[in-house]
Amino acid sequence: KAEIEVKSVTKKFNRDVNFSSTTDTIVFTGYVAGEEDGIEVAGAFENSSVGTQNIVVDSLKLSGVNASNYVVSAASVKTGTIEKSEAKVSISLDISGKTFVYGTFAHEMLDADILAEVGTPVVSIEGETINPIELGLISIAKVEFVDYTATGAGLIPVGTRKVKITLSSESYANLPEQEFEVVITPMLLDFSDVKLDKEYDGNTLLPTNVEFGIDAMIKAGDIVTVSATGEFTSEMPGATTTAETRAVLAGA
């Protein structure tokens, strides 16, 4: 019988060690002209990981209508290549309707801490039902807020912000970088301890040295301008006021 020599074996990663000339790229020679279509070469790698892999000894087999005319040559290649899969990979993160109070996210924050707040993204592969992260096939390389200026306290400012998730993999080539919107709402300051009392001075104006009692609530590094507007009902002792208080973060 004539010998078929397998020159090279290349396949895309699919978690399977088996390969075949019907689904993968296998170059072989030695066939009689016109009989190539009737010959299928198949075999198996020792490992299914991406890279150069050894072919299992004696695993190369021939099949097809013309296969009986040939045998596999001992000179056939002993290694082959598994390339990264080009299957479509997608990320989803369900944070619709969620809001986060200012102070939840810092400028320099660990990826895991951001995910602990927004939730774990779901990574899926087209045509697969597996969880590639649990299987170690794909990992989350980076989680970061983008397009913002940190506040004086080094925090992510109030507003609709974007979190970008970047993936990495040794097995898949088409990895998306995807952005998700995160809504950060203002932090509530409690003005219940504001002190507006003053000694009689003949007018209804508020005192100039109002004690707002909110210093401990303000994040260290933030510059907050606090003001009170209003007046007493009269200039006489015992008069009351319903002043309005307002706090504005510098740069906001």
Solvent accessible surface area in square Angstrom, and as a share of the most:
residue,aa,sasa,rsa
1,K,169,0.72
2,A,44,0.34
3,E,100,0.45
4,I,0,0.00
5,E,48,0.21
6,V,1,0.00
7,K,100,0.42
8,S,44,0.29
9,V,3,0.02
10,T,36,0.21
11,K,6,0.02
12,K,90,0.38
13,F,12,0.05
14,N,79,0.40
15,R,100,0.36
16,D,57,0.30
17,V,51,0.29
18,N,84,0.43
19,F,5,0.02
20,S,18,0.12
21,S,33,0.21
22,T,96,0.56
23,T,112,0.65
24,D,30,0.15
25,T,86,0.50
26,I,19,0.09
27,V,76,0.43
28,F,18,0.08
29,T,58,0.34
30,G,44,0.42
31,Y,70,0.26
32,V,90,0.52
33,A,95,0.74
34,G,78,0.75
35,E,44,0.20
36,E,78,0.35
37,D,146,0.75
38,G,9,0.09
39,I,11,0.05
40,E,51,0.23
41,V,0,0.00
42,A,31,0.24
43,G,10,0.09
44,A,16,0.12
45,F,3,0.01
46,E,107,0.48
47,N,69,0.35
48,S,29,0.18
49,S,55,0.35
50,V,46,0.26
51,G,26,0.25
52,T,102,0.59
53,Q,28,0.12
54,N,79,0.40
55,I,13,0.06
56,V,60,0.34
57,V,122,0.70
58,D,119,0.62
59,S,21,0.13
60,L,23,0.12
61,K,123,0.52
62,L,35,0.17
63,S,52,0.34
64,G,48,0.46
65,V,131,0.76
66,N,32,0.16
67,A,12,0.10
68,S,80,0.52
69,N,72,0.37
70,Y,9,0.03
71,V,64,0.37
72,V,46,0.26
73,S,9,0.06
74,A,96,0.74
75,A,70,0.54
76,S,5,0.03
77,V,39,0.23
78,K,133,0.57
79,T,51,0.30
80,G,6,0.06
81,T,52,0.30
82,I,2,0.01
83,E,68,0.30
84,K,81,0.34
85,S,9,0.06
86,E,108,0.48
87,A,32,0.25
88,K,128,0.54
89,V,6,0.04
90,S,46,0.30
91,I,7,0.03
92,S,60,0.38
93,L,21,0.10
94,D,113,0.58
95,I,17,0.09
96,S,96,0.62
97,G,86,0.82
98,K,95,0.40
99,T,82,0.48
100,F,22,0.09
101,V,79,0.45
102,Y,18,0.07
103,G,28,0.27
104,T,40,0.23
105,F,2,0.01
106,A,34,0.26
107,H,98,0.44
108,E,155,0.69
109,M,46,0.20
110,L,131,0.65
111,D,40,0.21
112,A,72,0.56
113,D,63,0.33
114,I,5,0.03
115,L,29,0.15
116,A,84,0.65
117,E,80,0.36
118,V,1,0.00
119,G,26,0.25
120,T,106,0.62
121,P,5,0.03
122,V,97,0.56
123,V,7,0.04
124,S,47,0.30
125,I,5,0.02
126,E,120,0.54
127,G,84,0.81
128,E,55,0.25
129,T,143,0.83
130,I,39,0.20
131,N,70,0.36
132,P,0,0.00
133,I,58,0.30
134,E,141,0.63
135,L,100,0.50
136,G,62,0.60
137,L,29,0.15
138,I,3,0.01
139,S,56,0.36
140,I,46,0.23
141,A,55,0.42
142,K,92,0.39
143,V,2,0.01
144,E,54,0.24
145,F,17,0.07
146,V,26,0.15
147,D,120,0.62
148,Y,52,0.20
149,T,113,0.66
150,A,34,0.26
151,T,23,0.13
152,G,61,0.59
153,A,28,0.21
154,G,26,0.25
155,L,18,0.09
156,I,1,0.01
157,P,21,0.13
158,V,58,0.33
159,G,25,0.24
160,T,76,0.44
161,R,56,0.20
162,K,83,0.35
163,V,1,0.00
164,K,45,0.19
165,I,0,0.00
166,T,27,0.16
167,L,10,0.05
168,S,44,0.29
169,S,19,0.12
170,E,146,0.65
171,S,13,0.08
172,Y,6,0.02
173,A,52,0.40
174,N,77,0.40
175,L,48,0.24
176,P,37,0.23
177,E,108,0.48
178,Q,65,0.29
179,E,80,0.36
180,F,24,0.10
181,E,109,0.49
182,V,1,0.00
183,V,58,0.33
184,I,4,0.02
185,T,42,0.25
186,P,97,0.61
187,M,62,0.28
188,L,161,0.80
189,L,32,0.16
190,D,72,0.37
191,F,44,0.18
192,S,89,0.57
193,D,91,0.47
194,V,39,0.22
195,K,118,0.50
196,L,27,0.14
197,D,130,0.68
198,K,64,0.27
199,E,154,0.69
200,Y,130,0.50
201,D,78,0.40
202,G,40,0.38
203,N,56,0.29
204,T,34,0.20
205,L,116,0.58
206,L,27,0.13
207,P,18,0.11
208,T,145,0.84
209,N,119,0.61
210,V,26,0.15
211,E,106,0.48
212,F,33,0.14
213,G,48,0.47
214,I,2,0.01
215,D,122,0.63
216,A,108,0.84
217,M,56,0.25
218,I,43,0.22
219,K,75,0.32
220,A,98,0.76
221,G,51,0.49
222,D,17,0.09
223,I,125,0.63
224,V,36,0.21
225,T,88,0.51
226,V,38,0.22
227,S,49,0.31
228,A,25,0.19
229,T,86,0.50
230,G,45,0.44
231,E,102,0.46
232,F,24,0.10
233,T,108,0.63
234,S,40,0.26
235,E,70,0.31
236,M,112,0.50
237,P,100,0.63
238,G,79,0.76
239,A,27,0.21
240,T,92,0.54
241,T,30,0.18
242,T,135,0.78
243,A,25,0.19
244,E,129,0.58
245,T,42,0.25
246,R,160,0.58
247,A,36,0.28
248,V,56,0.32
249,L,38,0.19
250,A,58,0.45
251,G,90,0.87
252,A,108,0.84
